[in-house]
Each structure stands twice: as C-alpha cells, then as structure tokens.
Amino acid sequence: MGKYIVYVDNNARHADETARYKLAEFATYETAVAMCRKIVDKFFQEYKPGQQSFEKLWEQYTTFGEDPFIVSAEKKQQFSAWDHAKERCRELCAGPAGE
C-alpha cells in the first residue's frame, strides 16, 4: 500500500514554494484525489451558475484558487487540479466553454 501526500500551492503565489503546505497523507490514491477535488470545489462554492463567463471564472481560479497535488512513489495517473477546476467552470458557466 502506497502513501499519497497532498500538498497545496496557492495560484496567487505560484512561484513561491514557501506558500506551499502539506495538507495530509492518505493510504489510497482515491482518498487523496477526493480531498484534492474538495479543495478545488471549495473555491467555487461562492459562485452561482451563469454568474459570470467561463473566461472570468477560470481567470479567478488560476489567479486566486488553491492548487492541490499528490506526491507518491507510485507511477499512477496524477490528479490535475486545473483540469478539475476547468470542468467546474464549465458546469457553472452558461453558454459554450471557451478556453
């Protein structure tokens, strides 16, 4: 059984590794991914569907949101917070999702 460590970067300070923090260690990849999704989803809680355009919401996340990631010795497909955030933006925004 592997160890999956979730770290969190802040998009507002993306080049500053001192802003990074270790959230927790998890026994399974699935549990670590669920925690990462929860962190990203928390950012979008204040937004209502159709409140703003995809582009504006995406910009808000990439500028101010948290960017969790998983570190493990196993070579599994890694969770992408930005991919998950992009999907949440699509769900929350009316009309076609531009990128």
N, C-alpha and C positions, 0 to 999 in steps of 0.2 A: 504494500500500500504506500503510495507516494504522499508527499507533503506538498500542499499547494498554498503558497503565501500570496496574499493580496496586498499590493501596495497601491497607493493613491497619489497621483500627481494632480496639481491644480493647473488647469489650462491658462489661467491668468498669469501664472509664473512658470510656464512650460520649460524654460531653460534653467530654472533654479532648482537643483536637486535638493537643496535644504528645505524646500517646501513639501517634499515628498514625505509621506508617512506610511508606516507598516500598519495595516488595519488588523490582520489576524492570519492565523494558519488554519487550514482546513484539511480534513482527511481525504475528501474526494474532490475531484475536478468539478463535478456538478454543483456541489455546495459552494465552491469558490465562485463559479460563474453566477449562481443565483445571487450571491452577495454583490458582485460587480454590477449586475443588472439593477439591483435595488438602489445602489448608489447613483447610477445614471438616472433611473426613473424618478428619484427624489428631486433632481434638478427640475424636471418637467411638471411637477405637481402643481405649481402655481399658474401654469398656462392652460387656457381653455381652448377647445377645438375651434379653429378658424380665427383665433385672436390675432394672429399675425402670419406673415408669409413664411414659407419654408426657409427662404434665404435669411430672413431676420432671426428666426428662431435658431437655425443652425449656427449663425454668427454668435448669438448669445451663448450657446453651449460651448462652442470652440474658444470663446473668449473668457468665459467665467465658470464653466462647469468643471466638475471633477472627472479625472481620467483614471479609473481603476484598471489595474492589470495584474496578471497572475504570473508568478515565478515558480517554476518547478523543474526538477531534473528530467521529468518525462517529456518526451517529444510528441505531445498531443497538439492538436489544433488549438491555438490560443484565442481567448476571448478578445474581441475588439470593442472597447467602449465607444469608439467613434462610429462603428457600424451600428451598434445598438442605438446610439443617440440619433443617428440619421433615420433609422426606422421609426423611432418615437416622433421625430419631426414630421415625417410623412403622415403618421397617424393623426397628429394634432393639427395639421395644416390643410385647409381646403384647397381644392384645385390640384393641378399637376405638381409633382415634386421636382423642382429644379435642383441642380447640384452645382 
